[in-house]
Amino acid sequence: MQMTKNKLIGSLAAVALMGYGISVWWSVEPDSLEPVYYEADNGRMVVGYATTSSLINTLDSLLDKPGGWLSNDVLPPSLFMDNMPAFEFGAIEQVRDLALIMRKEFSRSQSQSKADSDLLAAHSKLNITHTSWLVPSAEGEYSDAIKLLKLYRAKISDPSHDEAQFYARADNLNEWLKEIQKRLGSMSQRLSASVGQERVNTDLAGDSAARQSTPNSSSSEVKTSWWEIDDVFYESRGSAWALLNFMRAIEVDFKDVLEKKNAEVSLRQIIRELEATQQTVWSPMILNGSGFGLVANHSLVMANYISRANAAVIDLTNLLSQG
């Protein structure tokens, strides 16, 4: 009886150790991606190829990394993992934003022009709940979106398909940058709330006639739950990873626009700050020390890089808005 009990304990310990090892392997984050170039027969680079390819390859990396797409897994060990699913959610949110802007702005010449059918279908596929595991599953819909994006990429690379276009203009790039400002601003606030802070209500600031549906207090105490600190950190890290991939591609496709506006330095500053967010985390857990305490606060460090990237995005937006 004692021998059987020992064997059972040993087997459970072996299974737990194996599950832990798999969890560590599946928590390895994908490397950042370099832009992909494509030259047409006339030797000119195809505008939009780098951005579309970056969107495709970012999705591919999320689906093909160790463990695949983990957010919708319902079995151990991924059921007990939360850092990588948070990373995936942050990345897929950036993917959805870019897919939306490609459908609404990059592929259309003006407000009355027709949206590309492949981009329209791809964006719809990407909007499935990232935790969906029944039919249709998140992985299946994302894979279908990749196929549709490849069809669009093939059309803009073929001179005979002149109805499919990618327009690299300052105004449509600005529309995407405005979405990024909102994302980065929200991430910075959530990361900063790891230590808790009192925030003054600025909802109606700047407009004396502004009104809101229900009244709020003049200030509020904001603090991220201790259980959610690592999730917010990795969600921000995943979002920054995807955005870094896209910014590198934008530097290629919008090269002429950036040169004309003398805005290359601002974009490179964004890329530099985003690269800093992908540095190796050597600590086995996300620490949450006070701002000037003895223990590090990884969330505040990440918030610093995100805020600086957002400041550079605002500078780039202003430059692109100038005549």
VENGIPE-V712820 format. One record per pair of residues at least 12 apart in sequence whose C-alpha atoms are under 10 Angstrom apart, sorted by the first residue. I is the first residue (numbers start at 1). J is the second residue. If there is no record, write none. Layout:
[[I,J] [I,J]]
//
This chain:
[[16,77] [18,77] [19,76] [19,77] [19,78] [19,80] [20,77] [20,78] [21,77] [22,66] [22,67] [22,76] [22,77] [22,78] [23,66] [23,67] [23,76] [23,77] [23,78] [23,79] [23,80] [23,81] [23,84] [24,66] [24,81] [25,65] [25,66] [25,67] [26,65] [26,66] [26,67] [26,68] [26,69] [26,70] [26,77] [26,78] [26,81] [26,84] [27,65] [27,66] [27,67] [27,70] [27,78] [27,81] [27,82] [27,83] [27,84] [27,85] [27,87] [28,65] [28,66] [28,67] [28,84] [29,61] [29,62] [29,65] [29,66] [29,84] [29,87] [29,88] [29,237] [29,238] [29,241] [29,278] [29,280] [30,58] [30,61] [30,62] [30,64] [30,65] [30,66] [30,238] [30,241] [31,58] [31,61] [31,65] [31,241] [31,245] [31,278] [32,58] [32,61] [32,240] [32,241] [32,242] [32,243] [32,244] [32,245] [32,246] [32,248] [32,275] [32,278] [33,54] [33,57] [33,58] [33,61] [33,241] [33,242] [33,244] [33,245] [33,246] [33,248] [33,249] [34,50] [34,54] [34,57] [34,244] [34,245] [34,246] [34,247] [34,248] [34,249] [35,49] [35,50] [35,51] [35,52] [35,53] [35,54] [35,57] [35,245] [35,246] [35,247] [35,248] [35,249] [35,250] [35,251] [35,252] [35,253] [36,49] [36,50] [36,51] [36,52] [36,53] [36,54] [36,57] [36,248] [36,249] [36,252] [37,49] [37,50] [37,51] [37,53] [37,249] [37,252] [37,253] [38,50] [38,53] [38,157] [39,157] [40,157] [40,158] [40,159] [41,158] [41,159] [45,157] [45,252] [45,253] [46,153] [46,156] [46,157] [46,158] [46,159] [46,166] [46,253] [47,156] [47,157] [47,165] [47,166] [47,167] [47,168] [47,252] [47,253] [47,254] [47,255] [48,102] [48,106] [48,107] [48,153] [48,156] [48,157] [48,165] [48,166] [48,167] [48,168] [48,249] [48,250] [48,252] [48,253] [48,254] [49,150] [49,152] [49,153] [49,154] [49,156] [49,157] [49,166] [49,249] [49,252] [49,253] [50,153] [50,246] [50,248] [50,249] [50,250] [50,251] [50,252] [50,253] [50,254] [51,98] [51,102] [51,153] [51,166] [51,245] [51,246] [51,247] [51,248] [51,249] [51,250] [51,251] [51,252] [51,253] [51,254] [52,98] [52,99] [52,102] [52,146] [52,149] [52,150] [52,152] [52,153] [52,156] [52,166] [52,246] [52,249] [52,250] [52,253] [53,146] [53,149] [53,150] [53,153] [53,246] [53,249] [54,95] [54,242] [54,243] [54,244] [54,245] [54,246] [54,247] [54,248] [54,249] [54,250] [55,94] [55,95] [55,96] [55,98] [55,99] [55,146] [55,149] [55,150] [55,242] [55,243] [55,245] [55,246] [55,249] [56,95] [56,142] [56,143] [56,145] [56,146] [56,147] [56,148] [56,149] [56,150] [56,153] [57,146] [57,245] [58,91] [58,92] [58,95] [58,146] [58,241] [58,242] [58,243] [58,245] [58,246] [59,88] [59,91] [59,92] [59,95] [59,126] [59,139] [59,142] [59,143] [59,145] [59,146] [59,242] [60,142] [60,143] [60,146] [62,87] [62,88] [62,91] [62,92] [62,139] [62,142] [62,242] [63,88] [63,138] [63,139] [63,140] [63,142] [63,143] [67,84] [68,139] [69,84] [69,85] [69,88] [69,130] [69,131] [69,138] [69,139] [70,82] [70,84] [70,85] [70,86] [70,88] [70,130] [70,131] [70,139] [71,83] [71,84] [71,85] [71,86] [71,87] [71,88] [71,89] [71,129] [71,130] [71,131] [71,132] [71,133] [71,138] [71,139] [72,85] [72,129] [72,130] [72,131] [72,132] [72,133] [72,134] [72,137] [72,138] [72,139] [73,85] [73,131] [73,132] [73,133] [74,131] [74,133] [82,228] [82,230] [82,231] [82,234] [82,235] [83,230] [83,231] [83,232] [83,233] [83,234] [83,235] [83,238] [84,231] [84,234] [84,235] [84,238] [85,130] [85,131] [85,231] [85,234] [85,235] [85,238] [86,230] [86,231] [86,232] [86,233] [86,234] [86,235] [86,236] [86,237] [86,238] [86,239] [87,231] [87,232] [87,233] [87,234] [87,235] [87,236] [87,237] [87,238] [87,239] [87,240] [87,241] [87,242] [88,130] [88,234] [88,235] [88,236] [88,237] [88,238] [88,239] [88,242] [89,129] [89,130] [89,131] [89,231] [89,234] [89,235] [89,236] [89,238] [89,239] [90,183] [90,187] [90,231] [90,232] [90,233] [90,234] [90,235] [90,236] [90,237] [90,238] [90,239] [90,240] [90,241] [90,242] [90,243] [91,234] [91,235] [91,236] [91,237] [91,238] [91,239] [91,240] [91,241] [91,242] [91,243] [92,126] [92,127] [92,130] [92,142] [92,235] [92,238] [92,239] [92,242] [93,126] [93,127] [93,130] [93,183] [93,235] [93,238] [93,239] [93,242] [93,243] [94,179] [94,180] [94,183] [94,238] [94,239] [94,240] [94,241] [94,242] [94,243] [94,246] [95,123] [95,126] [95,127] [95,239] [95,242] [95,243] [95,246] [96,122] [96,123] [96,124] [96,125] [96,126] [96,127] [97,123] [97,126] [97,176] [97,179] [97,180] [97,183] [98,123] [98,176] [98,177] [98,179] [98,180] [98,243] [98,246] [99,119] [99,120] [99,122] [99,123] [99,124] [99,126] [99,145] [99,149] [100,119] [100,120] [100,122] [100,123] [100,124] [100,126] [100,176] [101,119] [101,123] [101,172] [101,173] [101,175] [101,176] [101,177] [101,179] [102,115] [102,116] [102,119] [102,120] [102,123] [102,166] [102,167] [102,172] [102,173] [102,176] [103,115] [103,116] [103,117] [103,118] [103,119] [103,120] [103,121] [103,122] [103,123] [103,166] [104,116] [104,119] [104,120] [104,172] [104,175] [105,166] [105,167] [105,168] [105,169] [105,171] [105,172] [105,173] [105,174] [105,175] [105,176] [106,165] [106,166] [106,167] [106,168] [106,169] [106,171] [106,172] [106,173] [106,175] [106,176] [107,119] [107,152] [107,156] [107,163] [107,164] [107,165] [107,166] [107,167] [107,168] [107,172] [108,164] [108,165] [108,166] [108,167] [108,172] [109,165] [109,166] [109,167] [109,168] [109,169] [109,172] [110,172] [114,163] [115,164] [116,152] [116,163] [116,164] [116,165] [117,148] [117,152] [117,164] [118,145] [118,147] [118,148] [118,149] [118,150] [118,151] [118,152] [118,153] [118,164] [119,145] [119,148] [119,149] [119,150] [119,151] [119,152] [119,153] [120,145] [120,148] [120,149] [121,144] [121,145] [121,148] [121,149] [122,141] [122,142] [122,143] [122,144] [122,145] [122,146] [122,147] [122,148] [122,149] [122,152] [123,142] [123,145] [123,148] [123,149] [124,141] [124,142] [124,145] [125,138] [125,140] [125,141] [125,142] [125,143] [125,144] [125,145] [125,146] [125,148] [126,138] [126,139] [126,141] [126,142] [126,143] [126,144] [126,145] [126,146] [127,141] [127,142] [128,141] [128,142] [129,141] [130,142] [152,164] [152,165] [152,166] [153,165] [153,166] [166,253] [167,253] [167,254] [168,250] [168,253] [168,254] [168,255] [168,256] [168,257] [169,253] [169,254] [169,256] [169,257] [169,258] [169,320] [170,254] [170,256] [170,257] [170,258] [170,260] [170,261] [170,317] [170,319] [170,320] [170,321] [170,322] [171,317] [171,320] [171,321] [172,320] [173,250] [173,254] [173,257] [173,317] [173,320] [174,313] [174,314] [174,316] [174,317] [174,318] [174,319] [174,320] [174,321] [175,317] [176,317] [177,310] [177,313] [177,314] [177,316] [177,317] [178,313] [178,314] [178,317] [180,243] [180,309] [180,310] [180,313] [180,314] [181,307] [181,309] [181,310] [181,311] [181,312] [181,313] [181,314] [181,317] [182,310] [183,236] [183,239] [183,240] [183,306] [183,310] [184,236] [184,239] [184,240] [184,303] [184,306] [184,307] [184,308] [184,309] [184,310] [184,311] [184,313] [185,303] [185,306] [185,307] [185,309] [185,310] [185,311] [186,236] [186,306] [186,307] [187,232] [187,233] [187,235] [187,236] [187,237] [187,239] [187,240] [187,302] [187,303] [187,306] [187,307] [188,236] [188,299] [188,300] [188,302] [188,303] [188,304] [188,305] [188,306] [188,307] [188,308] [188,310] [189,222] [189,300] [189,303] [189,306] [189,307] [190,222] [190,223] [190,224] [190,229] [190,232] [190,233] [190,236] [190,299] [190,300] [190,303] [191,223] [191,224] [191,229] [191,230] [191,232] [191,233] [191,236] [191,297] [191,298] [191,299] [191,300] [191,301] [191,302] [191,303] [191,304] [191,306] [192,222] [192,223] [192,224] [192,291] [192,297] [192,299] [192,300] [192,301] [192,302] [192,303] [192,304] [193,221] [193,222] [193,223] [193,224] [193,225] [193,229] [193,299] [193,300] [193,303] [194,222] [194,223] [194,224] [194,225] [194,226] [194,228] [194,229] [194,230] [194,232] [194,233] [194,287] [194,288] [194,289] [194,290] [194,291] [194,297] [194,298] [194,299] [194,300] [195,222] [195,223] [195,224] [195,225] [195,226] [195,229] [195,288] [195,289] [195,290] [195,291] [195,297] [195,299] [195,300] [196,221] [196,222] [196,223] [196,224] [196,225] [196,290] [197,220] [197,221] [197,222] [197,223] [197,224] [198,219] [198,220] [198,221] [198,222] [198,223] [199,218] [199,219] [199,220] [199,221] [199,222] [200,217] [200,218] [200,219] [200,220] [200,221] [201,216] [201,217] [201,218] [201,219] [201,220] [202,218] [202,219] [203,216] [203,218] [226,288] [229,286] [229,287] [229,288] [229,298] [229,299] [230,285] [230,286] [230,287] [230,288] [230,298] [230,299] [231,286] [232,299] [233,286] [233,298] [233,299] [233,300] [233,302] [233,303] [234,286] [234,299] [234,302] [236,277] [236,299] [236,302] [236,303] [236,306] [237,274] [237,277] [237,278] [237,279] [237,302] [237,306] [238,277] [238,278] [239,274] [239,277] [240,271] [240,273] [240,274] [240,275] [240,276] [240,277] [240,278] [240,302] [240,305] [240,306] [240,309] [241,274] [241,275] [241,277] [241,278] [242,274] [243,270] [243,271] [243,274] [243,275] [244,270] [244,271] [244,272] [244,273] [244,274] [244,275] [244,277] [244,278] [245,271] [245,274] [245,275] [246,271] [247,267] [247,268] [247,270] [247,271] [247,274] [248,267] [248,268] [248,270] [248,271] [250,267] [251,264] [251,267] [251,268] [251,271] [257,320] [258,316] [258,319] [258,320] [260,320] [261,316] [261,319] [261,320] [261,321] [261,322] [261,323] [262,316] [262,319] [262,320] [263,315] [263,316] [263,317] [263,318] [263,319] [263,320] [264,316] [265,312] [265,316] [266,309] [266,311] [266,312] [266,313] [266,314] [266,315] [266,316] [266,317] [266,319] [267,309] [267,312] [267,313] [267,315] [267,316] [268,312] [269,308] [269,309] [269,311] [269,312] [269,313] [269,316] [270,305] [270,306] [270,308] [270,309] [270,310] [270,311] [270,312] [270,313] [270,315] [270,316] [271,309] [271,312] [272,305] [272,308] [272,309] [273,302] [273,304] [273,305] [273,306] [273,307] [273,308] [273,309] [273,310] [273,312] [274,302] [274,305] [274,306] [274,308] [274,309] [274,310] [275,305] [275,309] [276,301] [276,302] [276,305] [276,306] [276,309] [277,301] [277,302] [277,303] [277,304] [277,305] [277,306] [277,309] [278,302] [281,298] [283,296] [283,298] [285,298] [286,298] [286,299] [287,299] [288,300]]
//
